[in-house]
Every structure is written in C-alpha cells, then in structure tokens.
Amino acid sequence: MPEIVGHYIDRIMSTELRPIGNMPRGVAHLLYDAVRAKADAPLSTTMARALIDRLGPGDRIVIVCGAGGAPTLPTGEIDGLLGAVALARALTLGVGADVHLAVEPRFVAPITSIARAGELNVRTDPHEEWTGSIAIHISPEDDAEGITFAEQLLDNLEPTAVLAIEKLSINYEGIIHGATGIPWHDVHFNAAHLFALAAERGVLTCGIGDAGNEIGFGSIPEVAAIQPEGKVMGSSISVDVLLAAAISDWGGYAVTAMLAFLLERPDLVADADYVENLLRAAVASGVVCGWYARPTLSDDGVPLAAQRAAATLIETAVTQALTRAHSPSH
C-alpha cells in the first residue's frame, strides 16, 4: 500500500502549474522520471521510509533551506521554507526527532514566523528541551565560514540525517546558480562541505528540489540535457535519497504525507488550511513568491487556490488509504 499511495502523491506533487515565461515548461516530469528510474519505489515513499528507518525519538536531523537573494530576491523566496516546516512538524510530533533548521541570516525571522504558524515552538538554544520545538541555526554566506559552520554543526549535533529542500547547490565548477543560469554564489550558504562530511560519517543525506540546481541533483546527470541551462546550473552534489517535485514545497508536503501515512497519523498531513497558514505567514514575514518577486499569495507562481487544491489532493490520498469503508453497491 505505501507504494500505491506514494505513486499517486508523486503524481500530484510533480504536476507542473507554473506560468509560461522565462522558465521552460515540461521539465518537472522529466526530472521526476530521471530520479524515479533510479529509485525502487515512488519518491515520496522512498524518502519517508528512509527518514523513519533512520530517525527515532531524540535523534537529530538538520534541514537546510532558504533560496533567493540579492539582487532580484533580496529578502529571499518562499519556496522551500514551507515544506521544511511541514516536514519539521511531522518529524517532531510524529517521530519524536529533534529537528534543526539552518538558514542564512535573512531567513531567520521568516522561518521563525512560519514555524510558529506551522504549530511549532522555536528555540534559540539548540540543546534546550522544549516540547514541540525546533532549533534554528544561522548558516554563513562566506565559503570559508561555511566549511567551519558545517564541521561545527555536525560535531555538536551528531545528526542522524541531513536534508536539503530548495537549497541551491554548487555546479561542477563550484559555483551556485539560479535555475536560469544567473550566478548566485555570494548570497547563499555553500552546503557542499556539509553534505560531503555527512556522507563520510554515514549520515543519511536527502535532497528535495524542482529545477536540478538544488542539492541532490548531482545524483542525476540528466539535468544537463533536461534543462536549457543544465550544464551551467546543474548540481554537483549527490545524496542518498533524492526527490524531484514541480515545486520544492510540494515535495516537502508529499514526504510529510507519506510520513503521516506510515505513522498512521493523518493529523500530521499538511492540509489546505495548514498550507495557507504557512503561506500567509511567509508573505507577512517579508519573503516573496520566487516567480513574481513580490509578496503575493503564491508559491513559485502558483496561486493560493491551487496550493490549497494540491494540498487537499495529497491529504485525500492519505486519508482515503487509511479509511476502511465497504461499498454495498460494488
């Protein structure tokens, strides 16, 4: 049953609904297919199982998120932040894991507001004990400082898993680019060392993205052929488990839904109201829609109504699969 549920959740989360513009259409399903060809089960099922297998009560996971920066998105974009919080809630309340989020300075206030809208407490002391809480760490934009930060984070927390969602990756030249090939290295945390060191230490590494320039897509060299700027922006960082979605946040919602299904906790699904609460908190906090570069109630150019609809379909895939109802007419 997890494969069946995951199959339909994957179809929903990989449905491309962005506007027509300077980003290519018809890419989401190609990236998904390339990743799926290397996986033994639907991508949401695979990642949810991997997280549950590795994480138990008290085990730590580091989630890195936060994309977009100056000059076009100086306050950063929405995508990735919402999915990170949805996952954090499911892992905190459902698994009992100790979740730590790492973001650049411009994302600290927004992710705090989004987390609270997402029904989580936020603590500044990573070792403090507080029910239903997550910890936030500030990741530096300077490469040398990023190496030190990565080492200290892994040394101090000793996490069982590290997960990136909509976290931009260096390409094979060691430079971070946007999905259309715009250089964006100087305003983002370079997480290459974090993931390389985690892999060396046997820590589970996961990546969720939507364009191929995010951490994890080094696992599929097909990005170079699928994306028009794939040779420039394609990630060089591989992970143990990769998920490709039409919007990274939808990938986060998909894995959250599968966690809820496997745990038989439908209350942990990111339903339409929950997603709307996250989106409204994000806009109010100052981050913007990555497509329009304005504080609109949309995520990656897809409006609130469609965000709610996708969340409802994902939720229904879970709740119906957990419902026993005999049909007297069949």
Secondary structure as GFF3:
##gff-version 3
##sequence-region A 1 330
A	DSSP	alpha_helix	2	13	.	.	.	ID=ss1
A	DSSP	alpha_helix	28	36	.	.	.	ID=ss2
A	DSSP	alpha_helix	43	54	.	.	.	ID=ss3
A	DSSP	beta_strand	60	64	.	.	.	ID=ss4
A	DSSP	alpha_helix	81	89	.	.	.	ID=ss5
A	DSSP	pi_helix	90	95	.	.	.	ID=ss6
A	DSSP	beta_strand	98	103	.	.	.	ID=ss7
A	DSSP	three_ten_helix	105	107	.	.	.	ID=ss8
A	DSSP	alpha_helix	108	117	.	.	.	ID=ss9
A	DSSP	beta_strand	121	123	.	.	.	ID=ss10
A	DSSP	beta_strand	133	138	.	.	.	ID=ss11
A	DSSP	alpha_helix	143	157	.	.	.	ID=ss12
A	DSSP	beta_strand	161	165	.	.	.	ID=ss13
A	DSSP	three_ten_helix	185	187	.	.	.	ID=ss14
A	DSSP	alpha_helix	192	200	.	.	.	ID=ss15
A	DSSP	beta_strand	204	209	.	.	.	ID=ss16
A	DSSP	alpha_helix	223	226	.	.	.	ID=ss17
A	DSSP	alpha_helix	230	233	.	.	.	ID=ss18
A	DSSP	beta_strand	241	244	.	.	.	ID=ss19
A	DSSP	alpha_helix	248	263	.	.	.	ID=ss20
A	DSSP	three_ten_helix	266	268	.	.	.	ID=ss21
A	DSSP	alpha_helix	272	285	.	.	.	ID=ss22
A	DSSP	beta_strand	298	299	.	.	.	ID=ss23
A	DSSP	beta_strand	302	303	.	.	.	ID=ss24
A	DSSP	alpha_helix	304	321	.	.	.	ID=ss25
###
